[in-house]
Amino acid sequence: MRGKILFLTGLGVGYVFGTKAGREKYNQISEAASKFWNDPRVKTRVDQVEGFVKEKAPEVAEFVSGNAKNAASKVGGKKNGGSTKPSGSDTTPTPTPSSSTSTTPSGSTSTS
């Protein structure tokens, strides 16, 4: 029982000192970040970057949108504006009325 009481006391003391040290370090980091962010040189650069982003945003949006549509059409098997072709249609030739070739029932091709 005595060991448990000593352990809990040590745990409590460690917690108090740890939180105090942790809070002090947090305050130091927070203060340094605040000084950095409020520096006039940093504010000037932030304003420059914001202007650049506002200027380039439409171009980037158009680029991303175009590439997304292109990727979606490739993944979905779509070509030329969204029309889909049935499987195997790219390899099947389409006969024209002026063609002088004919196919026999056995599958061989003859010319006339």
FENCORNOR-V617384 format. One record per pair of residues at least 6 apart in sequence whose C-alpha atoms are under 6 Angstrom apart, sorted by the first residue. I is the first residue (numbers start at 1). J is the second residue. If there is no record, write none. Layout:
i->I j->J
i->I j->J
This chain:
i->78 j->84
i->100 j->111
i->100 j->112
i->101 j->110
i->101 j->111
i->102 j->109
i->102 j->110
i->103 j->109
